[in-house]
């Protein structure tokens, strides 16, 4: 009796075990992810409209899974494939029995009796059509229905069903066959789509068109008889043409699509391969048309490539992304290169950041005079674009005119190491070498930047200035961030008392940038109320390889690059000529407003500034202006160029108490520049008065030399190239003297070589080695400079 109970117990355990095993097999018979095949990369605009797509890695047009199934497709596919889909548990017993009966009667397989759920299983598992696999599909279909809703199952089918050729899924099929999204298809078009998965290898657009037409019309009749569509709709749908050969998908932002693919792969290939971007489709199309129009003009000069980007200042969102022209058929154009993401020499586009940095740190005031004279620093010899010099120029005007020499002088004063660190803090990532590698050439484009980061940095400055008022005078470090092309979630700002740049420094930087003359419009643009107020900067790289233009308004940033992707330079390839016109044409697409940045007086102080020098007014500055400056400007130097001079009663001569009684001396404030600066400055500033000479009987024992060597500077190392005939060329030495009509006697290595009057230049041909140049004027003033001539080998 006991033995019988034990056997019964074991039997029950065995049954339970088998039941558990069968349940587990049933429950885990479908994988966690049914479909793991590669999908196409898709970019949509901010409203979900397709901008571009690329074919999947396996050569299929397969869009990512979409949970939303168009209602028309739902009605069509259920009517055609599985009329009891909404009610069966995954297997339709009636349909299966009918299929067996039809197959027996016909003697071969005419109907499979598969439900849409079973077809999803077959698509996922790729089973061969055998009886055993059919039973397995039925079991897996039942399991699928337990954890997936009918909507989910239908979405899986719609996204993975074959639609002929290399097209998979209703989304891809709709775009490939009709050039529209599936929600915009008519009843006739959707009916054609619904019958394609039934036999994709036989019935597909372009072939067997009558079979496809017949099946589509039969489905339309079935929809009509079911009351889904009326008779008139049915008749009109039957008149619609059948899809012909596949049509190309939109390619409005091909370079942004490639950027998304690269970013996706760099991030570890996580998430969907379809994104909704921040791009405005209409603006994107207009920008594409603008750069194509300019390309047609520029290519006459063998300038093949142009790129443009439009950013929203407040969010940093990319509104238009044209990484290049779109000429994939012409490989010589290299239009596949995304220039927005490609490091290029930025020319002068970093100058606004240097100007703002020096204001922020109190090195200068907005209009402080900067030297603009021939300069040689450790063998580096910068020149202005026009090869001329102003002697001295306000810092704001140097920025507006993009003068190179003052910019180098400013960077020399600020230190290139400090500026390099500042640029890194703004988010510039393209500098792979240490600061010493770039040196002073950093400010003239001796580095590489991307249009993406440069436009983003300009947007950062505008954003900080906009938010100064919103944040009640505080700063959000997160305002410095790269542009984005997908929607981002706003986070609560972590405010600080100080920022990387103060609002006042940014304000004056943008003010200076607004003063630039627009190409083709001279200064008349300011008279038109409908014209955008734009702060902008151009840049031209060495060798005329890159032309840049970046503009800022309180709401938008527009950046344009022009050049050749292979780096070939072309005459006339300058930012002002090639890039700026396109930039302003793009600005005309944007909403026009005359609103401008508010002056952030909450972080500024009003001080007296010397009118002539732009520095804080000193003791001898008599002509002053009261202006707002950043608080840090209180650390800036007092005017360096005003001094008290002692004159005789005629005010034609300088005198001193050794020769004129004190009560007869006229004490006067005088604006005096160093001789080299004065030499160039007075030719362009008629109001400048040269300091009077000392009267012959009043020459002091010690005084500042009225002469200054412009070239060569002391310690210069010079290489003189050979002429065409093979002879060594000559170096042109230049000296400035404060007094006109003065005669200067020249000596090279203590040997007299000649004299000059007024225009003090002399061509010399010293041999390789160290030399000393000595100059003596007719008043006995003497200056010397040492230099070295390098040999050909060096």
C-alpha angles and dihedrals in degrees: 000000000000091000091054091053091051091051091048091049091050090049091053091049090050092050092048091047092050090046091051092047091048091048092050091048089049094046096047097038091106122059123242090248113036096191123039101159118128117267134208120267109245132187121192129188122248090279096049096260115145114258099171146334139195129211116262122259092259093054096258129124095232118156119206119270113286120200092202116081117191110248092232092055090047091054093044099047094046091049092048103037112018118008093179093047093119093056112034123085094237098294123070104209093188093052091045092051091047091051092052091049092049093047093050091048093048095042092230139053111291100150133025100196090218119159122219087257091055090047090054088054092049092048090050097045099031090219121182114246102261130137092248092050089049090056090046090051090052092053092046090046090055089050092048092054091057096065104019124070122229088252091053092049092048090049091051090052094046091051098047108030116115116247101185134282108019095327120119127181133016093268094057092040093052092053095041096049104030106017092234139093114267094248088065097053121114124234091262093050093045092049089055089052092049095056096048099077090055091073111358096166093056106029114047134130116285095026134061087012094165092054090051091046092050094049092046093051092047088055091049089052090050090051089050094048089049090054094243093120130017128242097261091051089050093051093046092046090054089056092058115107120250119247114270127199118337116280125222116261121241114280102186095136107024094155093051087051090055090047090053091050091051093046091047092053093044090053093056099265098278126156133009123336089222122078138179106228132199091245119129103222096208093048090046091054092048092049090050089053092049096052091045090052092050090045091058089057098041096049088069084073091044091255100140109173138058132168134188138186133188121200135188105234100213098050101020087233117160110239097177129015117187104165093180142328113300108237104132091161092063108064092182090068091059088212090159090076113100100221092183088069097036120098111241135166105276097208109200098342092107093060095089090056091052092048091049092046093052091048090049093051095043098247094126142006121232095271103027111148114253124196115255105184136118106294136192120182118180091328093316111123113185120192134192117249092250091045089234133113135220097197091226131010134178111261091238091053091046087057094044091050093038094230112185103204096055089046092055090046089051092049090047088055095043094042121241092237091061092046091048090055091048092054090050090053092053089060103265106152103171098086104099096164128070121263094260090061091064100033118166091338086076091087094052098050100277088142137051129258135169125236086232094061096036093053088045092053091050088050089050091058093049091046093052091050092047092049096047090086094038091054094046094246097318132113136236113211088204089068085084105074137125120264118274131214098193130061113273131197114246115237129205108270118245099217126209133188094239134033140204086263124015119236093243093058091049091048093055091045092056091044090056091047091053092060094069115118111247118235113261094002102072107197096319093096091080090065095063115085093202094058119104119248102232132179105208145168134196130204136196121191125221112281093023092274101134133033118194136184124175123177133189135201125168089267109028145038121201121190127186130184125189129186144080120302090220090060097247112156122222133196110259094020096138131140094240094051103037110022106030097062091054091046093054091045088056091048088057088063091060126082109281118235134160091207114125139187115289116241105250096223090162089079097036137081130209114236139163112263127191107254095215101042104027091226126117108291113264133199094283100041106112099168107062139164127210107227139161114251133176111273089246087063088078085077093056119108123273115247110297099191107058119087138165112251129190116226137178120247092273090054088222097107138044113234140171138208091270091073107018128047110251093240089060096051118103111215112207138172111239133190104226127180124193111270096256093049091043092051091066100026097060092055090063101032110059092184092063112107120206115231109260116248123249116268110254093247093047104055108143123227091242129024141148113278113256089211132076130180110233095183133049101026119212111279094016119156111210133190115200111203124221121259123239091267091055097254121127114263128230133254118228111225118201130195131183123213124190096219122064117227093030118142118224124198116211126213127182114197089344092306118119110239105170149298136260135198126206095333103060108195130123133179113226134186106195118173122247113289141058120325140176124215116202125189128191125184126209090263092059097254111149135195132171137195131192123216140163128226111214121222122238091256092057 
